[in-house]
Amino acid sequence: MWVVDLDTNVVHDMARPQHECKITKIPKDNRKKIYTLDGVKRYLNDPLNKEAQGCRYCMPDFYDFDMTSIYKSNG
């Protein structure tokens, strides 16, 4: 099973939870459950969920790091 944090649009894999995920801190009313991997792929590919991505700790295959953020100036 996978859980989506609707505030941050991050999908967490409940089969591989990590301490850094803080899944227990997600309020119950801000969770969406997905039961299949195909459902997760459809959720992440849906244009309505364009900000959604996998958790960098428990779903690194579905996490997209913005490499351009390295080169942006802070000034």
C-alpha positions in Angstrom: 0.0 0.0 0.0 1.1 3.6 -0.7 0.1 6.7 1.1 -0.1 10.2 -0.5 0.5 13.2 1.7 -2.0 15.6 0.2 -0.3 18.7 1.7 3.1 18.0 0.1 2.0 15.7 -2.7 4.6 13.1 -1.8 3.8 9.4 -2.2 5.2 7.1 0.5 5.7 3.3 0.2 4.3 1.6 3.3 6.3 -1.5 2.5 9.6 0.4 2.9 9.0 3.2 5.4 12.0 5.1 6.6 12.4 7.2 9.7 12.9 10.4 7.6 9.5 9.9 5.9 7.6 11.0 9.1 4.5 9.1 7.9 3.0 9.1 11.3 3.0 12.9 11.3 0.7 13.0 8.3 -2.8 13.9 9.5 -5.4 11.3 8.8 -7.6 13.7 6.8 -4.7 14.6 4.5 -3.9 11.1 3.4 -4.9 9.2 0.3 -4.4 5.5 0.0 -3.3 3.8 -3.2 -3.3 0.0 -3.3 -1.5 -0.9 -6.5 1.8 0.1 -8.1 -0.1 0.8 -11.3 -2.3 3.1 -9.3 0.7 5.0 -8.1 2.1 5.3 -11.6 -1.2 6.6 -12.9 -1.4 9.1 -9.9 2.1 10.4 -10.6 1.5 10.7 -14.4 -1.9 12.4 -14.1 -1.6 16.0 -15.3 -3.8 17.1 -12.3 -1.1 15.9 -10.0 1.9 17.5 -11.7 3.5 18.5 -8.4 3.3 14.9 -7.0 6.4 12.8 -6.7 7.7 9.8 -4.8 9.4 10.2 -1.4 13.1 10.6 -1.7 13.7 8.1 1.1 11.2 5.3 0.6 10.5 5.7 -3.2 13.8 7.0 -4.8 12.9 5.6 -8.2 9.9 8.0 -8.3 11.7 11.0 -6.8 12.7 13.8 -9.2 15.5 16.0 -8.1 15.6 19.5 -9.7 19.2 19.7 -10.8 18.8 23.3 -11.9 18.2 24.3 -8.3 21.9 23.7 -7.7 22.8 26.5 -10.1 20.3 29.1 -9.0 21.7 32.0 -7.1 20.4 32.8 -3.6 20.8 36.5 -4.1 
